[in-house]
Amino acid sequence: MTGSQDIARVLDQAHSICAEQGARLTEKRKRVLQVVLESPEPLSAYQIADQYRDNHGQTLSVMSVYRMLNFLKENELVHRLETTNQYLPCSHITCKHDHEVPQFLICDECHGVNEVGIRKEILQELSANIEDTGFTLARQQIEFHGICNTCRKADA
């Protein structure tokens, strides 16, 4: 995310989203979200705690950061990358339309992440195929690791 005006707009929208859902975006939660928004790459809870301390001169325990991240995740403001245990902002906070199920393309060189939608029909078919084996899915998040176009071109 770039620009303080863009971040302020996203934080205002995040506040509205929480209010619509009967949740409260406290100042500390808002600041944690801001740390995630300002980062060019996904962050761990430890990195967020360090950045929070550097930005705001206050210490947050990592457990507090995890609780705040869970709140932000439940309100669809951040995503957790399962394979790396890192967090990134939802790219659709300011959108007003329905979105496809988010999936993530993770570059193993620059650590950039691209959030892409997967059509619900494809995910439903995949889920049905999985359930046919007797396996029960706990989550429907797909993460693909590879090399992004920018890094691939730089390596060429």
C-alpha positions in Angstrom: 0.0 0.0 0.0 1.4 3.4 -0.9 0.7 6.9 0.3 -0.7 8.1 3.7 -4.0 9.2 2.0 -4.5 5.7 0.6 -3.8 4.1 4.0 -6.0 6.6 5.8 -8.8 5.8 3.3 -8.4 2.0 3.9 -8.3 2.5 7.7 -11.6 4.5 7.5 -13.1 1.7 5.4 -11.8 -0.9 7.9 -13.5 1.1 10.7 -16.8 1.1 8.8 -16.5 -2.7 8.0 -16.1 -3.4 11.7 -18.9 -1.1 12.7 -21.2 -2.8 10.2 -20.4 -6.2 11.7 -20.9 -4.9 15.3 -17.2 -5.1 16.0 -14.9 -2.4 17.3 -11.7 -1.4 15.6 -9.8 -0.1 18.7 -6.8 2.3 18.3 -4.3 -0.6 18.9 -6.1 -2.8 16.4 -6.1 0.0 13.9 -2.3 0.6 14.5 -1.6 -3.1 13.9 -3.6 -3.0 10.7 -1.6 0.1 9.7 1.7 -1.7 10.2 0.5 -4.5 8.0 -0.8 -2.0 5.4 2.5 -0.1 5.3 4.6 -3.2 4.8 5.7 -4.1 1.2 5.7 -7.8 2.1 3.8 -10.1 4.6 4.9 -9.9 8.2 5.1 -12.3 11.1 3.5 -11.4 14.5 7.0 -10.8 15.8 7.8 -8.4 13.0 4.5 -6.6 13.6 5.3 -6.2 17.3 8.7 -4.8 16.5 7.3 -2.4 13.9 4.5 -1.3 16.2 7.1 -0.5 18.9 9.3 1.4 16.4 6.3 3.4 15.0 4.4 4.1 18.2 6.9 3.9 21.0 4.8 1.2 22.8 5.4 -2.4 23.4 2.8 -5.0 22.5 3.3 -8.6 23.5 3.3 -11.1 20.6 0.3 -12.8 22.2 -1.6 -9.4 22.0 -0.5 -9.0 18.4 -1.9 -12.5 17.6 -5.2 -11.7 19.3 -5.5 -8.4 17.3 -4.5 -10.2 14.1 -7.2 -12.9 14.7 -9.7 -10.0 15.1 -8.6 -8.4 11.9 -8.7 -11.8 10.1 -12.2 -12.6 11.4 -13.3 -9.2 10.0 -11.7 -9.9 6.6 -9.2 -7.1 6.9 -6.0 -9.3 6.8 -5.1 -12.7 5.6 -2.8 -15.3 7.2 -0.5 -17.2 4.9 -0.6 -20.7 6.3 2.7 -21.8 4.8 4.8 -18.9 6.2 2.7 -17.8 9.3 2.7 -14.3 8.0 0.0 -11.7 7.6 -0.9 -9.3 4.8 -3.8 -6.9 4.2 -6.8 -8.0 2.2 -6.6 -6.4 -1.1 -10.4 -5.8 -1.2 -10.9 -3.8 2.0 -12.2 -0.8 0.0 -14.3 -2.8 -2.5 -18.1 -3.0 -2.2 -18.7 -6.0 -4.5 -18.6 -9.7 -3.8 -15.3 -11.3 -4.3 -14.1 -14.8 -5.2 -12.3 -16.9 -2.7 -8.8 -15.5 -2.2 -5.8 -17.6 -3.0 -2.2 -16.5 -2.9 0.8 -16.6 -5.3 3.9 -16.2 -3.2 7.3 -15.3 -4.7 10.1 -17.3 -3.1 12.7 -14.7 -4.2 11.2 -11.3 -3.4 8.5 -12.6 -0.9 5.9 -10.6 -2.7 2.3 -12.0 -2.6 -0.4 -11.6 -5.1 -3.9 -12.2 -3.9 -6.0 -13.7 -6.7 -9.6 -15.0 -6.7 -10.6 -18.5 -7.6 -14.1 -19.0 -8.9 -16.3 -20.5 -6.3 -17.5 -23.2 -8.7 -13.9 -24.5 -9.1 -13.3 -24.5 -5.4 -16.7 -26.3 -4.8 -15.7 -29.0 -7.4 -12.3 -29.4 -5.8 -13.9 -29.6 -2.3 -16.3 -32.3 -3.6 -13.5 -34.3 -5.0 -11.6 -34.1 -1.7 -14.7 -35.1 0.3 -15.2 -38.1 -2.0 -12.0 -39.5 -0.6 -13.4 -39.2 3.0 -11.2 -36.3 3.9 -12.7 -33.3 5.6 -11.3 -29.9 4.8 -10.7 -27.5 7.7 -9.9 -24.5 5.5 -10.1 -23.6 1.8 -7.0 -21.5 1.2 -4.6 -22.3 -1.5 -1.1 -20.9 -1.6 1.2 -21.4 -4.6 5.0 -20.8 -4.2 7.1 -19.9 -7.1 8.9 -17.0 -8.8 7.0 -13.9 -9.8 7.3 -12.4 -13.3 9.5 -9.5 -12.1 12.0 -11.8 -10.4 11.9 -14.2 -13.4 12.7 -11.4 -15.8 15.5 -10.2 -13.5 17.1 -13.6 -13.4 17.0 -14.0 -17.2 
